Amino acid sequence: MSTSTRPGTFVCCGVRIEALTREPAAALVVDSHYGQARRTHLCNAYTLSLAVRDPEYRALLNAADVNFADGHYVAMVGRRRGFPDMAARVYGPDLMADTIDQGRARGLKHYLYGASPSTVTALAEKLAERFPGAEFVGVESPPFRPLSPEEADDLVARVAEAKPDVFWVGLGTPRQDKFVADYTARLNCTVVPVGAAFDFHAGNKPSAPEFLQRHGMEWAYRFATEPRRLWKRYLVGNPVFIYGALTDRFRTARSERR
């Protein structure tokens, strides 16, 4: 099966990415409605390094409705592949904040799902304080394992009763992407996995300084603050991402010959 692009998209590491920057990405998510199921993913260098090594994960991402360029270097690839306006990435914490902020004008309803009970509770409190009038219809910390069939049915029932327009997931990559693939159709809304945004907005972890983010060095900041947890993600994942981006044309050509 070949990876086909569509207008306004490019391929990076075998995954189709929307050529969107911060403002239009937020506008797309704000235009969400309960009853319209939309699978979204935020793709950074680590996400795409996993996609290079795992064909099933790559297929999962390519089956999404929207893949945002969450990484600085993913956006850079987009610029080099015909989208010069991609001057910045669609950063998960910014996408979440922008959507909640702009969604107040149309009464957008949000469901927060992920992290520990204390973190997701703090997240809801901080967001409600920062964005008065934002409506959170669900705040939930799931078990740190796959849901049983009964638990999955209960979640679907709770969401059907709450009727959120946007369901935010903070489970970490790649677990949250698998959740999006498995549950979006059943949850019947726009599902957005934003990972570390839960910790950042809850105040558990500091974001990298703006200067480092602008120059694509957030990974170095995060690695320096959590080396034991993140060494493999960056020291292994970054080279794999570079390899995947450099070999896209060969991968595409091979796929099209099948």
Secondary structure as UniProt FT lines:
FT   TURN            7..8
FT   STRAND          9..12
FT   TURN            13..14
FT   STRAND          15..18
FT   HELIX           22..30
FT   TURN            34..35
FT   STRAND          38..43
FT   HELIX           45..53
FT   HELIX           55..62
FT   STRAND          66..69
FT   HELIX           72..80
FT   TURN            81..82
FT   TURN            84..85
FT   HELIX           92..103
FT   HELIX           104..106
FT   STRAND          109..114
FT   HELIX           117..130
FT   TURN            132..133
FT   STRAND          135..140
FT   HELIX           149..162
FT   STRAND          166..170
FT   TURN            173..174
FT   HELIX           175..187
FT   STRAND          190..193
FT   TURN            195..196
FT   HELIX           197..202
FT   HELIX           210..214
FT   TURN            215..216
FT   HELIX           218..225
FT   HELIX           227..235
FT   HELIX           237..246
FT   HELIX           248..257
//
